Amino acid sequence: MNAPSAGGDATRANGPRYQPLVLVALAVCAGIVADRRLGWPATVWWTLAGLAWIAWWALWRRRWDRTAGAAILVAAAACGGTWHHCRWNLFSTTDLGFYARAREQPVCVEAVVLAAPRSAIPSSSDPGRLRFTASQYQLEIELAALRNGAAWEPASGRARLTIQGEAPEVQAGDRIRVFAQFSGLQPARNPGEFDFAAHRRADRLLAALRAESPACVSLVERGSWWNGRRWIDAVRSTGDRLLWQWLDPRRAGIASAVLLGCREEVTAEQTEAFVQTGTIHILSISGMHVGILAASVFWVMRSAMAPRGAVVLVTAAVVAGYTLLADAQPPAVRALVLVLIVCGAYGLRRRPLGMNSLGAAALVVLTLNPADLFRVGVQLSFLCMMVLVWFPSRRQARDPAEAALERLVRQSRPWPARLVRVVGRWAWDLTLVSAVIWAVTAPLIAARFHVITPIVLLLSPLVWLPMTAALWCGFATLVAGAVCSRAVPGPSFCCDVAIGWLQWIVDMARRLPGSCWWVPGPADWWLLGLYAWLGMLLAWPRLRPPRRWFGAILALWLGIGIGKPLLPGDRPQLVCTFASVGHGCGVVVRSPSGATLLYDAGSLMSPERAARAVSACLWSQGVARIDAVVLSHADADHFNAVPTLLERFSVKAVYVPSGMCGSEKPSVVALRKAVERSGVPIQEIGANDRLLLGPRCRGSATDGQSAASAGPEECRVDVLHPPRGGVGGADNANSVVLAIEYRGRRILLTGDLDGQGLEDLLMEEPWPCDVLMAPHHGNQASNSSRLAQWSRPRLAVISGSTRANADVVTEPYRKVGAEVLHTADRGAITVRLAGNDFEVQTLLGPQ
């Protein structure tokens, strides 16, 4: 008998290249994308699927196998498009979401609880937060009835209920009655911002309810204990309480997220630390968590000398139960499918096909919810798994005799030397795999989260040990709590130490310089081209170019992605974007030369919301550097997002009105410390000062006389108010008023100007403008007919969250021929000015 060749061994080791489920999964994905982009009616998809199946049957009868295979792929694409259309577009006519409006309205409903209340942990004390944020709890509910007067009408659909105050004593399956305010889910209100409405719609949630107190929620009927959701919910709630009872409160939220998937219990500060170090996946139940659990159970069963069938059944049962306990999130479901395939292959003594198994997992995930295809968490999960499947195949097959000889040499060494070599090999492989995963996923993370985290290359090998220890000890804590409470202290202490160790590593890495870079991120067309090219090389290895050519092509594509946003536009324009931040202000001004000025950045309720909105507006325009930040006055709703923006963007200078630097308000003191930490100079400005946003002076401040020689191509920003010494009255009266002018086009930004400050401004020469930001968020006292006559704008923009006295406020502007737009209605409002061009774009509503 001839000895098998090395080439034959390599072929068997790598497995056959024919892996049909990958092609079927890609076809289903194509159908889902086509339905989302094209919006074809269901009849078109059903017809296409039927014709494709008929064509396959006819071609299969004629033995035209390749053409019949193509027909199957078309049928799979049509089925994917049909299923996505049904999940995304088809809802019951009694769904509560059809009655929802953008603004809240009162409602009384009866609903069935889908999961026990979960606490939304508020952020730690923040001087920039103007209002106290009470504790909140959230419920997922299924609507059953809607009260219309004295009668109850059938209702359906899912909704999220937010309750202010203490959590009601309800569990999954209970029927409750709720008196609440309800509204439709708000779409993205700023360019580049995450669309929470689409995210919730993917889960078939079209409405949100808000109850002012627990008294607004009453129990109608207890649910049956035969309800599977109730059992899972009870186990999860018991485990969550156990973790909060035995672990340090500073780490219990992270433990609950890592073990049970309760991410809402992690504070915003803790989440930000994991985001900035590229370890945010630790806080979500992902393939890593499921894989560690499956490997642990498998190792325990093998060590106990259990039969092969018992090993398979116990491992599969434990992993399936844990996936259900953790809400069956798509990455966990993907990992569950792969674990089941590996267990089946182990039981049958066969080797699973890596990419084919991944295709099967994709089909399962998309069958449960086809809209998951557009979620970045699912995309990252499958990208990482593709790297893990591909990486072992790159190792060259070794001769069996050579491998056996190396094993003998290895066994002859002392055990300490063997241990060192094993640990070193493990660390090297882990580092190498982590580097490849980081390189593959970095473009997608940069596009969706606008952050690049090179520190994760160092962190990945370091967090594995505490993460594994935390999972082992955490699972032991949960099991001990269910079996014997006296056994809880030991594993809970170890879990607390492991979580603390993990948190310390992440916090230290976050403080290292260069740990993360905030970037605008590549465009979608660039991402599509990159991943399509990499996928083609993976599918057809013969097309892979030599390493030099591969590097050259990759460098060229990177250069195109980085360089294209830097190219000048077809025509120079002055672009002004009024961000939608709720009750607050954030205005981004971009000069024709590319210089960027930010006028205010804050929000009344949430600094995070303002920072998220302003950052999205800046990144959507490719901005990574702010030449000037001008803060109008010392109210926190106009600057409480600045500390976060200083971390995300390179800022040249911060300008404030006279006296603001000396204010002892806690919010101003916190701002001043943040500016000092960032090393950005802070300067006071007043009337007759000028900022030049042109090709020669990007964001530089001068007095009026020294700037008199400014060229016509430069964008001039004049300070009209307040004078250097300020005026009497509150901070609002001393708001910085900016007059921006380019090629005869004018923009007037007024902050919260009112009282004596407004009177002083109106005493000056009239200043007709094209765009006016209505002062004080559209407050009636600040928006008089005198201001409308003095400025005579073509467009008046109100930055605020409500439209109280809307007709009274807008009437003076309409009388002088101005159009009035409100960010609460239209989202972000962008104005483009150049010569005779005057273009207004709104993110929501008609243009």
Secondary structure, 3 states (H helix, E strand, C coil): CCCCCHHHHHHHHHCCCCCHHHHHHHHHHHHHHHHHHHCCCHHHHHHHHHHHHHHHHHHHHCCCHHHHHHHHHHHHHHHHHHHHHHHHHCCCCCEHHHHCCCCCEEEEEEEEECCCCEEECCCCCCCCCCCCCCCEEEEEEEEEEEEECCEEEECECEEEEEEECCCCCCCCCCEEEEEEEEEECCCCCCCCCCCHHHHHHHCCEEEEEEECCHHHEEEEECCCCCCHHHHHHHHHHHHHHHHHHHCCHHHHHHHHHHHHCCHHHCCHHHHHHHHHCCCHHHHCCCHHHHHHHHHHHHHHHHHCCCCHHHHHHHHHHHHHHHHHHCCCCHHHHHHHHHHHHHHHHHHHCCCCCHHHHHHHHHHHHHHHCHHHHHCHHHHHHHHHHHHHHHHHHCCCCCCHHHHHHHHHHHHHCCHHHHHHHHHHHHHHHHHHHHHHHHHHHHHHHHHHHCEECCCHHHHHHHHHHHHHHHHHHHHHHHHHHHHCHHHCHHHHHHHHHHHHHHHHHHHHHHHCCCCCEECCCCCHHHHHHHHHHHHHHHHCHHHCCCHHHHHHHHHHHHHHHHHHHHCCCCCCCEEEEECCCCCEEEEEEECCCCCEEEEEEEECCCHHHHHHHHHHHHHHCCCCEECEEECCCCCHHHCCCHHHHHHHCEECCEEEECCCCCCCCHHHHHHHHHHHHHCCCEEEECCCEEEEECCCCEEEEEECCCCCCCCCCCEEEEEEECCCCCCCCCHHHHCCEEEEEECCEEEEECCCCCHHHHHHHHCCCCCCCCEEECHHHHCHHHCCHHHHHHHCCCEEEECCCCCCCHHHHHHHHHHCCCEEEEHHHHCCEEEEEECCEEEEEECCCCC
